[in-house]
Structures are given as structure tokens and as C-alpha cells.
Amino acid sequence: MTIRLGDILVKKGVITPAQREAVLDYQRLTGRPFGELAEKLYGVREAVIESAWAEQYASIARKIDPRTEAIDHEVLPLIDRRQAWQFRMLPLRYDAKELMVCTTPLHLVRALRFAGWRIRAQCYFVLAEPLALGEALTRHYPMAGMSPEMVAAKGLSVG
């Protein structure tokens, strides 16, 4: 069962249940996305909407172990080492016409934004535990000073 974005925002105390219902009513009339309407009607910050969306996506996305997943080495050059580490993402392979990309729930929003403007293929994301992704990045995108534990760290800078 999918967790609704409005329910996540209510659970986090960002909007009230009455505000959620008002957004849903307006959504039925306009067909606009819930998050866009919550921003417009109640001033919910875009970053808060993105965080709630990432939580929603993480609840339904496929979970994998990138250390054991089949990787097509021809997709690795789609991004460089710095980008892989900066955005905590690992292209895995084409699945039909879509590129399967691995990241963590924490890094999903940034990875999605980056993929949207940098990778010319349609992408979909699968999720991994931070240390597992870090080990896979270390293997496929080795970079001096970077370690698997860095993927679990909150900081996103790359030296």
C-alpha cells in the first residue's frame, strides 16, 4: 500500500488533517500535484515536499544490494567518479529502455535531480543501504579519499 504524500506531511506536523483534505479537494478540481498545491496554498517549502516525496518513493521502491546486482559496465561512463560520489548514485544497467540507477533514500532527491539534467536516458531508481552502495561505489568508481562509510555520512561534499 502506498503512503500518500499528504499523510506523510500530516505525520510530520507540516500540515493539519483539515489542510490535507483542502488540498485534496483542490487537487480533484485542478488535477495539479499534491505537493505543488501544498506549496501554493499553505506555503510548504519545496524542500519539505521533496523530503516527503522521497519518503513516499522509498516506501515503494525496490530494494537491492548493489554489491551483488548485475552491472553493465557500459553504463558506468554515463557519469564520472566525482558525480557518482557527489550524488551517491550508481548506474546499473538498462532494463528495457530505462536506466536502472541505485542510490539511498537519503540521497534520492539529489540523485534524481542530477540524473534529470545529466543523463539523457529515462531513469528509474532502486534503493540500497548506504554502506552497500558505498562498497559498490568504491569498486566501480574508486576515488582517493572516499570510503564506503562516507555514503552514510550526512555531508555531501566531494573533495
Secondary structure, DSSP 8 states (H G I E B T S, - for coil): ----HHHHHHHTTSS-HHHHHHHHHHHHHH---HHHHHHHHH---HHHHHHHHHHHHHHHS-B--TTTS---TTTGGGS-HHHHHHTT-EEEEEETTEEEEEE-GGGHHHHHHHHHHH--S-EEEEE--HHHHHHHHHHHS--TT--THHHHSS-----
